Amino acid sequence: MQNEDYGTYQCFATNDYGTSISKPFKVKESRLGSFPNGHIKVVPCTEHQHCKIECRDRPNCFPDSKCRVEWKIGEGTKTNVEINKRVVVDGKGNLHFLWTEQNDWTGQQYRCGLWQEQLKTLVVGSQTRLLINNTTAVSEREPVLVSKENGKALVGGNGVLRCIFSGYPLLDIEWVSPQKTVIRNTLNKYDITDFGRVLTIMKAEQKDEGVYYCKGKGKTGFSEQRVNFNVTSAPFLTGNNQMLDAVVTKGKDVSFRCEVKSLSTEMLPSRPLWKKNGKDLDISKEKYNIKKDNQVLTVTDVQKSDTGVYQCLSENSEGVLLKEAILKVIDPITIHESSRDSYKIVQGGMLKLAVVADTDPSLTLQYKWMFTDHQGNEKEIETNKYWSISRPVQNNLTIDLRQITDPSILFSLTGYYSVIVHHKYDQKRIYFTVRTDTMETDIITMEKDIITMETDIIPTTAVPQKPIDQHTYPDTIIYIVVSTETFIIIIEIIIIVSYLNRRKHGRFRYSECICI
């Protein structure tokens, strides 16, 4: 790559649904400088005490994640200084002897090396000689803090805390959480390394933020130090239904929600910026309605041209949020043909209900047939002796009455039929009314009227009447009684004849007969 190739890039990917974009990202050159030519520095140390050798004039190295300090001893670059419980390198690259021994100086110089992983290059410098002063007696020394480093991590990332203590003899380091519990190595959460000096917190959450304690514990006492851990985050979405893909039919409205928030310790996020297919939306158009401080975008009266990828962007001091949602606008379900909405059925006949519909070519229509009886009970129709649904396209329902001889079964097939034409994103419902022949209904109505008449007449004979002088009007009493009984007999004969006639022609409703 050339110098002019470095800068800010963004990726665009386009297909039939629209254009998706990446977050802007910077491409920078991996770099590694060199140590300046300098003199050899002499560092005095005292036996059994802490001694530090600085990595002087450390050159620039980028990116940090690909740079590593390696201390060398002697000529060349092959011999590394061994890191152990007594010898450690801090986060700035300085070399520490937590207590010094005479054999730490063998006459060979110490040199600070800097390795760049991407470039596979090592540079060395900062040459140092040790001058170790002898002590006649070895005394125990309490732990003393040499170095500590606070940690920081993005939500979901890893953060590192460091504590280095000097002391003699060997000492242990213990880590304590903000909740005052001792931290142990825990899979996918805590990793204690470098002889206890480094605590890595994995998959950081906001609740991990706070003050941690590192304790250097020796024979003569302990030292406790506070180390801060800061959990940060770019803006994030809160609540449900945030930037969800949508498939809607033409003419409807659709809303996208981008309700951004920052962690409580971060600066507020910027108001969302809306784009379509990577280009800024012209929010002055009536097509777009933006509410709730730019956090809700509504696209009104959608048409096929509104299909695309919609983006919302927001940022704070820690990063950028970019979320996308695909809008696909489809043709609605259209009913082209349908059976009429009302039918009469008779025994021995057959009725076919049908519907012809279509929808967006990318979708397949489904059909569900429903039946509601006279009591309002609804159920889905399944193929049986009297109902037959077409296959594989279930857009036809046949009601077969050819084998029916029982009027009650015929009646049970009357009611309200409907078909739900649907797919995942839309549906329409068509209704049909199915009843028996009107003539039969009229006969049944007349029969009910006759029953009502009989009911009305019979109680009349039992209504209390003014006493009659039987000695004065004997002929009148006989006439009334005979006339009433004769009329009742005539009505009963009519009912019986009507019943036999309907039984003979197979048109009498059994359910109505029970009512008599």
C-alpha positions as CSV (number, residue, x, y, z in Angstrom):
1,M,0.0,0.0,0.0
2,Q,1.0,3.6,-0.7
3,N,0.6,6.5,1.7
4,E,-2.4,7.8,-0.3
5,D,-4.2,4.5,0.3
6,Y,-4.4,5.1,4.1
7,G,-7.6,6.7,5.3
8,T,-11.2,6.1,6.2
9,Y,-13.1,3.4,4.4
10,Q,-16.7,2.1,4.3
11,C,-18.0,-1.0,2.7
12,F,-21.2,-1.0,0.6
13,A,-22.9,-4.3,-0.5
14,T,-25.9,-4.2,-2.9
15,N,-28.5,-6.7,-4.0
16,D,-32.2,-6.7,-5.1
17,Y,-33.4,-5.6,-1.6
18,G,-31.1,-2.5,-1.3
19,T,-27.7,-1.5,-0.1
20,S,-26.1,-2.5,3.2
21,I,-23.2,-0.5,4.7
22,S,-20.5,-1.0,7.3
23,K,-19.4,1.3,10.0
24,P,-16.7,3.7,8.8
25,F,-13.3,2.3,9.6
26,K,-9.7,3.7,9.3
27,V,-6.9,2.0,7.6
28,K,-3.6,3.0,9.1
29,E,0.0,2.0,8.4
30,S,1.6,-0.5,10.8
31,R,4.6,1.2,12.1
32,L,7.7,0.5,14.2
33,G,10.4,3.1,14.9
34,S,13.9,2.5,16.1
35,F,15.8,3.2,19.3
36,P,18.2,6.1,19.1
37,N,21.9,5.5,19.4
38,G,22.7,6.2,23.0
39,H,25.2,5.6,25.7
40,I,25.1,2.6,28.1
41,K,23.4,3.6,31.4
42,V,24.6,2.2,34.7
43,V,21.8,1.4,37.2
44,P,22.8,0.8,40.8
45,C,20.9,-1.9,42.7
46,T,21.1,-3.3,46.2
47,E,21.0,-7.0,46.9
48,H,17.7,-8.3,48.2
49,Q,15.9,-5.0,47.3
50,H,13.8,-3.9,44.4
51,C,15.6,-2.7,41.3
52,K,14.0,-1.2,38.1
53,I,15.6,-0.9,34.6
54,E,13.7,1.6,32.4
55,C,13.0,1.0,28.7
56,R,14.4,4.4,27.7
57,D,13.5,6.2,24.5
58,R,11.0,3.6,23.5
59,P,10.1,4.1,19.8
60,N,6.6,4.4,18.4
61,C,4.9,1.2,17.6
62,F,1.4,0.9,16.0
63,P,-1.0,-0.7,16.6
64,D,-0.5,-1.3,20.3
65,S,-2.2,-4.7,20.2
66,K,0.5,-5.9,17.8
67,C,3.5,-4.6,19.8
68,R,5.3,-6.5,22.6
69,V,8.3,-5.6,24.8
70,E,11.0,-8.3,25.1
71,W,14.1,-7.8,27.2
72,K,17.3,-9.2,25.9
73,I,20.6,-9.9,27.7
74,G,24.0,-10.0,26.0
75,E,24.9,-9.5,22.3
76,G,22.4,-10.4,19.6
77,T,18.7,-10.9,20.0
78,K,18.3,-14.5,20.9
79,T,18.7,-14.5,24.6
80,N,15.6,-13.3,26.5
81,V,15.5,-12.3,30.1
82,E,13.5,-15.0,31.9
83,I,10.2,-13.7,33.4
84,N,9.4,-15.4,36.7
85,K,8.0,-14.7,40.1
86,R,11.0,-12.4,40.9
87,V,11.5,-10.8,37.5
88,V,8.6,-9.0,35.7
89,V,7.9,-6.4,33.0
90,D,5.3,-3.7,33.7
91,G,2.8,-2.2,31.3
92,K,5.3,0.5,30.2
93,G,7.9,-2.0,29.3
94,N,10.2,-1.5,32.3
95,L,12.1,-4.4,33.8
96,H,11.8,-5.1,37.5
97,F,13.8,-7.3,39.9
98,L,11.4,-7.5,42.8
99,W,14.5,-8.4,44.9
100,T,18.0,-8.3,43.5
101,E,20.5,-11.2,43.5
102,Q,24.2,-11.0,42.7
103,N,23.8,-13.2,39.6
104,D,21.5,-10.7,38.0
105,W,24.7,-9.1,36.7
106,T,26.9,-11.4,34.7
107,G,28.8,-8.8,32.8
108,Q,26.3,-8.8,29.9
109,Q,24.3,-5.7,29.1
110,Y,20.5,-5.6,29.3
111,R,18.7,-4.3,26.2
112,C,15.0,-3.4,25.7
113,G,13.5,-5.0,22.6
114,L,10.2,-4.1,20.9
115,W,8.5,-6.6,18.6
116,Q,5.9,-5.7,15.9
117,E,3.9,-8.8,15.1
118,Q,2.5,-7.6,11.7
119,L,5.9,-6.5,10.5
120,K,7.7,-9.4,12.1
121,T,10.4,-7.0,13.1
122,L,12.3,-6.5,16.4
123,V,14.3,-3.4,17.4
124,V,16.5,-3.2,20.4
125,G,18.1,-0.4,22.4
126,S,18.2,1.2,25.9
127,Q,21.4,-0.6,26.9
128,T,21.9,-0.9,30.6
129,R,24.6,-2.2,33.0
130,L,23.8,-3.2,36.6
131,L,25.9,-2.3,39.6
132,I,24.8,-4.5,42.5
133,N,25.8,-3.5,46.0
134,N,26.3,-6.4,48.5
135,T,24.5,-6.6,51.8
136,T,25.8,-8.6,54.7
137,A,22.4,-9.8,56.0
138,V,19.2,-10.8,54.4
139,S,16.2,-9.3,56.1
140,E,12.5,-9.9,55.4
141,R,10.8,-7.0,53.6
142,E,7.1,-6.1,53.7
143,P,5.3,-6.0,50.3
144,V,5.6,-2.6,48.6
145,L,3.7,-1.5,45.5
146,V,5.9,-1.2,42.5
147,S,3.4,-0.6,39.8
148,K,-0.3,-0.8,39.1
149,E,-2.5,-0.3,36.1
150,N,-6.2,0.5,35.9
151,G,-8.3,-1.4,33.3
152,K,-10.8,-0.5,30.7
153,A,-13.0,-2.6,28.4
154,L,-15.9,-2.3,26.1
155,V,-19.1,-4.2,27.0
156,G,-18.5,-7.7,25.9
157,G,-14.8,-7.3,25.6
158,N,-11.8,-8.1,27.9
159,G,-10.1,-5.7,30.4
160,V,-6.7,-6.1,32.2
161,L,-5.7,-5.0,35.7
162,R,-2.1,-5.1,36.9
163,C,-0.4,-5.0,40.3
164,I,3.3,-5.5,41.0
165,F,4.6,-5.8,44.6
166,S,8.2,-6.0,45.7
167,G,9.2,-7.8,49.0
168,Y,11.3,-10.5,50.4
169,P,10.9,-13.4,50.5
170,L,8.4,-14.6,47.9
171,L,4.9,-13.1,48.4
172,D,1.4,-13.9,47.0
173,I,-1.1,-11.6,45.3
174,E,-4.8,-11.9,45.9
175,W,-7.6,-10.1,43.9
176,V,-10.8,-8.9,45.5
177,S,-13.9,-7.8,43.5
178,P,-16.0,-4.7,44.1
179,Q,-18.4,-7.0,45.9
180,K,-15.6,-7.8,48.4
181,T,-15.3,-11.4,47.2
182,V,-12.0,-13.1,46.5
183,I,-11.5,-13.7,42.8
184,R,-10.5,-17.1,41.6
185,N,-9.8,-18.3,38.0
186,T,-13.2,-18.7,36.5
187,L,-13.9,-20.0,33.0
188,N,-15.0,-17.3,30.6
189,K,-14.9,-14.6,33.3
190,Y,-11.6,-14.3,35.3
191,D,-8.1,-15.3,34.3
192,I,-5.2,-14.6,36.8
193,T,-1.8,-14.9,35.2
194,D,1.8,-13.7,35.5
195,F,2.2,-15.2,39.0
196,G,-1.0,-13.4,40.2
197,R,0.1,-10.0,38.9
198,V,-2.4,-9.7,36.0
199,L,-6.2,-10.1,36.3
200,T,-8.1,-10.4,33.0
201,I,-11.8,-9.7,33.2
202,M,-13.6,-11.4,30.2
203,K,-16.9,-10.6,28.5
204,A,-17.2,-7.4,30.6
205,E,-20.6,-6.2,31.7
206,Q,-21.6,-2.9,33.3
207,K,-21.9,-4.6,36.7
208,D,-18.2,-5.5,36.5
209,E,-17.3,-1.8,36.7
210,G,-15.9,-0.5,40.0
211,V,-12.9,-0.6,42.4
212,Y,-10.9,-3.8,42.6
213,Y,-8.3,-4.6,45.2
214,C,-5.0,-6.3,44.8
215,K,-3.3,-7.6,48.0
216,G,0.4,-8.4,48.2
217,K,0.8,-10.8,51.1
218,G,4.1,-11.7,52.7
219,K,5.4,-13.2,55.9
220,T,5.7,-9.8,57.6
221,G,2.4,-8.2,56.4
222,F,0.5,-7.2,53.4
223,S,-0.2,-4.2,51.1
224,E,-3.6,-3.5,49.6
225,Q,-4.1,-1.3,46.6
226,R,-7.1,0.0,44.7
227,V,-7.4,-0.6,41.0
228,N,-10.2,0.9,38.9
229,F,-12.0,-1.0,36.2
230,N,-14.1,1.1,33.7
231,V,-16.6,-0.6,31.4
232,T,-17.5,1.5,28.4
233,S,-19.8,1.2,25.4
234,A,-20.8,2.8,22.2
235,P,-24.5,3.7,22.0
236,F,-26.8,0.7,22.1
237,L,-30.5,0.1,21.5
238,T,-33.0,-0.4,24.3
239,G,-36.4,-2.0,24.5
240,N,-38.2,-4.3,22.0
241,N,-38.8,-4.0,18.3
242,Q,-35.6,-2.1,17.6
243,M,-34.6,-1.9,13.9
244,L,-36.5,-5.0,12.8
245,D,-36.8,-6.1,9.2
246,A,-40.3,-5.6,7.9
247,V,-42.4,-7.0,5.0
248,V,-45.6,-5.0,4.4
249,T,-48.2,-4.6,1.6
250,K,-48.5,-1.6,-0.6
251,G,-50.3,1.4,0.9
252,K,-49.6,0.6,4.6
253,D,-47.3,2.5,7.0
254,V,-44.3,1.0,8.7
255,S,-42.1,2.2,11.6
256,F,-38.5,1.6,12.5
257,R,-37.3,2.3,16.1
258,C,-33.8,3.3,16.9
259,E,-34.0,4.2,20.6
260,V,-30.4,4.7,21.6
261,K,-28.8,4.9,25.0
262,S,-25.4,5.2,26.6
263,L,-24.1,3.6,29.8
264,S,-24.8,5.8,32.8
265,T,-21.2,6.8,33.1
266,E,-20.9,7.8,29.4
267,M,-21.9,11.0,27.6
268,L,-25.3,11.0,26.0
269,P,-25.5,9.5,22.4
270,S,-26.1,11.7,19.5
271,R,-29.6,11.9,17.9
272,P,-29.9,9.1,15.4
273,L,-29.1,9.9,11.8
274,W,-31.3,8.1,9.2
275,K,-30.2,6.7,5.9
276,K,-31.6,4.6,3.1
277,N,-29.3,2.4,1.1
278,G,-26.4,4.3,2.6
279,K,-27.6,7.8,1.6
280,D,-29.1,10.4,3.9
281,L,-32.9,10.4,4.0
282,D,-34.6,13.6,2.8
283,I,-36.8,14.0,5.9
284,S,-38.5,17.1,4.5
285,K,-40.6,14.8,2.3
286,E,-44.1,13.9,3.5
287,K,-43.1,10.3,2.9
288,Y,-41.1,10.2,6.1
289,N,-42.3,11.0,9.6
290,I,-39.7,11.3,12.4
291,K,-40.7,11.4,16.0
292,K,-39.4,10.9,19.6
293,D,-36.2,13.0,19.2
294,N,-35.3,11.3,15.8
295,Q,-35.6,7.8,17.4
296,V,-38.7,6.6,15.4
297,L,-38.9,6.7,11.6
298,T,-42.3,6.0,9.9
299,V,-42.5,5.5,6.2
300,T,-46.0,6.3,5.1
301,D,-48.1,4.8,2.2
302,V,-45.3,2.5,1.2
303,Q,-44.8,1.6,-2.4
304,K,-42.5,-0.8,-4.2
305,S,-40.0,2.0,-4.6
306,D,-39.7,2.2,-0.8
307,T,-38.1,-1.2,-0.6
308,G,-34.5,-0.9,0.7
309,V,-32.2,-1.0,3.6
310,Y,-32.8,1.6,6.3
311,Q,-29.9,2.6,8.6
312,C,-29.7,4.6,11.8
313,L,-26.4,5.9,13.2
314,S,-25.5,7.4,16.6
315,E,-22.3,7.9,18.4
316,N,-20.7,8.9,21.8
317,S,-17.2,9.2,23.0
318,E,-16.7,5.4,23.0
319,G,-17.8,4.5,19.5
320,V,-20.5,4.4,16.8
321,L,-23.8,2.5,16.6
322,L,-24.9,1.5,13.1
323,K,-28.1,-0.6,12.8
324,E,-29.9,-1.7,9.7
325,A,-33.4,-3.0,8.9
326,I,-34.7,-4.2,5.5
327,L,-38.0,-3.0,4.2
328,K,-39.7,-5.2,1.5
329,V,-42.9,-3.9,0.0
330,I,-45.1,-6.6,-1.5
331,D,-48.3,-6.7,-3.5
332,P,-51.5,-7.3,-1.4
333,I,-53.6,-10.4,-1.7
334,T,-56.1,-9.8,-4.5
335,I,-59.3,-11.8,-4.8
336,H,-60.1,-12.2,-8.5
337,E,-63.1,-14.6,-8.4
338,S,-65.2,-16.0,-5.6
339,S,-68.5,-17.9,-5.1
340,R,-71.5,-15.7,-4.3
341,D,-72.1,-15.0,-0.7
342,S,-75.4,-17.0,-0.1
343,Y,-76.6,-20.5,-1.1
344,K,-79.5,-22.9,-0.5
345,I,-78.9,-26.6,-0.2
346,V,-81.3,-29.5,-0.6
347,Q,-80.9,-33.2,-0.1
348,G,-79.3,-35.1,-2.9
349,G,-77.4,-32.0,-4.2
350,M,-73.8,-30.8,-4.1
351,L,-72.4,-27.3,-3.5
352,K,-68.9,-26.1,-4.4
353,L,-67.4,-23.0,-2.8
354,A,-64.3,-21.6,-4.5
355,V,-62.0,-18.6,-4.5
356,V,-59.3,-17.4,-7.0
357,A,-56.6,-15.1,-5.6
358,D,-53.0,-14.1,-6.1
359,T,-50.4,-12.1,-4.3
360,D,-46.7,-11.1,-4.6
361,P,-44.8,-13.5,-6.8
362,S,-42.3,-14.2,-4.0
363,L,-44.9,-15.6,-1.7
364,T,-47.2,-18.7,-1.8
365,L,-50.9,-18.4,-0.8
366,Q,-52.4,-20.7,1.9
367,Y,-56.1,-21.3,2.4
368,K,-58.0,-22.2,5.6
369,W,-61.7,-23.1,5.5
370,M,-63.8,-22.3,8.6
371,F,-67.4,-23.2,9.6
372,T,-69.6,-21.5,12.2
373,D,-72.9,-23.2,13.2
374,H,-76.1,-21.5,14.3
375,Q,-75.0,-21.4,17.9
376,G,-71.9,-19.4,17.0
377,N,-69.4,-22.3,17.4
378,E,-66.5,-21.9,14.9
379,K,-64.1,-24.7,13.8
380,E,-61.7,-25.4,11.0
381,I,-63.0,-27.6,8.3
382,E,-61.4,-30.9,7.6
383,T,-62.2,-33.3,4.8
384,N,-64.8,-35.9,5.8
385,K,-68.0,-37.6,4.5
386,Y,-69.7,-34.3,3.6
387,W,-66.8,-31.8,3.2
388,S,-64.0,-32.1,0.7
389,I,-61.2,-29.6,0.3
390,S,-59.3,-29.6,-3.0
391,R,-55.6,-30.5,-3.2
392,P,-52.9,-29.4,-3.5
393,V,-54.3,-25.9,-3.7
394,Q,-57.0,-25.7,-1.1
395,N,-59.0,-23.0,-2.7
396,N,-62.2,-25.2,-3.3
397,L,-64.6,-26.7,-0.8
398,T,-67.3,-29.2,-1.8
399,I,-70.3,-29.9,0.3
400,D,-71.7,-33.3,-0.7
401,L,-75.4,-33.8,0.1
402,R,-76.0,-36.8,-2.2
403,Q,-76.1,-39.5,0.6
404,I,-78.1,-37.5,3.1
405,T,-81.5,-38.8,4.1
406,D,-81.7,-37.4,7.6
407,P,-83.0,-33.8,7.7
408,S,-81.1,-33.1,10.9
409,I,-77.8,-33.8,9.1
410,L,-78.8,-31.5,6.3
411,F,-79.6,-28.8,8.8
412,S,-76.2,-29.3,10.6
413,L,-74.4,-28.4,7.4
414,T,-76.1,-25.0,7.2
415,G,-74.5,-22.0,8.7
416,Y,-71.7,-19.6,7.9
417,Y,-68.7,-20.7,5.9
418,S,-65.5,-18.7,5.3
419,V,-62.1,-19.1,3.7
420,I,-59.0,-17.3,5.0
421,V,-56.6,-16.6,2.2
422,H,-53.2,-15.8,3.7
423,H,-49.5,-15.8,3.8
424,K,-47.0,-14.7,6.5
425,Y,-47.6,-11.0,6.0
426,D,-51.2,-10.6,4.9
427,Q,-54.6,-12.2,4.8
428,K,-58.1,-11.8,3.5
429,R,-61.3,-13.5,4.5
430,I,-64.4,-14.3,2.4
431,Y,-67.7,-15.3,3.9
432,F,-70.6,-17.5,2.6
433,T,-74.0,-18.2,4.0
434,V,-75.5,-21.7,3.5
435,R,-79.1,-22.5,4.4
436,T,-81.9,-24.9,3.4
437,D,-84.7,-24.2,0.9
438,T,-86.9,-21.3,1.8
439,M,-90.1,-23.4,1.3
440,E,-89.0,-25.8,4.0
441,T,-88.4,-22.8,6.3
442,D,-92.0,-21.6,5.6
443,I,-93.5,-25.0,6.3
444,I,-91.7,-25.2,9.6
445,T,-92.8,-21.7,10.5
446,M,-96.4,-22.6,9.7
447,E,-96.1,-25.7,11.8
448,K,-94.7,-23.7,14.7
449,D,-97.7,-21.3,14.3
450,I,-100.1,-24.3,14.5
451,I,-98.4,-25.5,17.7
452,T,-98.6,-22.0,19.1
453,M,-102.3,-21.9,18.2
454,E,-103.0,-25.2,20.0
455,T,-101.1,-23.9,23.0
456,D,-103.1,-20.7,23.0
457,I,-106.5,-22.5,22.7
458,I,-106.1,-25.2,25.3
459,P,-105.5,-22.9,28.3
460,T,-108.6,-20.9,27.3
461,T,-110.8,-23.8,28.6
462,A,-109.2,-23.6,31.9
463,V,-109.6,-19.9,32.5
464,P,-112.0,-19.3,35.4
465,Q,-115.5,-18.3,34.1
466,K,-118.5,-16.8,35.7
467,P,-120.7,-19.6,37.2
468,I,-123.4,-20.8,34.9
469,D,-126.8,-21.9,36.0
470,Q,-126.9,-25.5,34.7
471,H,-130.6,-25.8,35.3
472,T,-131.3,-22.7,33.2
473,Y,-128.8,-23.3,30.2
474,P,-128.1,-27.1,29.9
475,D,-128.2,-27.1,26.1
476,T,-125.7,-24.2,25.8
477,I,-123.2,-26.0,28.1
478,I,-123.3,-29.2,26.1
479,Y,-122.8,-27.2,22.8
480,I,-119.8,-25.3,24.1
481,V,-118.1,-28.5,25.4
482,V,-118.8,-30.5,22.2
483,S,-117.6,-27.6,19.9
484,T,-114.3,-27.1,21.9
485,E,-113.5,-30.8,21.9
486,T,-114.3,-31.1,18.2
487,F,-112.0,-28.2,17.3
488,I,-109.1,-29.7,19.3
489,I,-109.5,-33.1,17.6
490,I,-109.4,-31.4,14.1
491,I,-106.2,-29.6,15.0
492,E,-104.6,-32.8,16.2
493,I,-105.6,-34.6,13.0
494,I,-104.0,-31.8,10.9
495,I,-100.7,-32.1,12.9
496,I,-100.6,-35.9,12.5
497,V,-101.3,-35.7,8.7
498,S,-98.6,-33.1,8.3
499,Y,-96.2,-35.2,10.2
500,L,-96.9,-38.3,8.2
501,N,-96.7,-36.3,4.9
502,R,-93.2,-35.0,5.8
503,R,-92.0,-38.4,6.9
504,K,-93.2,-39.8,3.6
505,H,-91.4,-37.2,1.5
506,G,-88.3,-37.1,3.8
507,R,-88.5,-33.4,4.3
508,F,-89.5,-33.2,8.0
509,R,-86.8,-31.9,10.3
510,Y,-86.2,-34.3,13.1
511,S,-85.1,-31.5,15.4
512,E,-88.3,-29.7,14.8
513,C,-90.3,-32.9,15.5
514,I,-88.6,-33.1,18.9
515,C,-89.8,-29.6,19.7
516,I,-93.4,-30.7,19.1
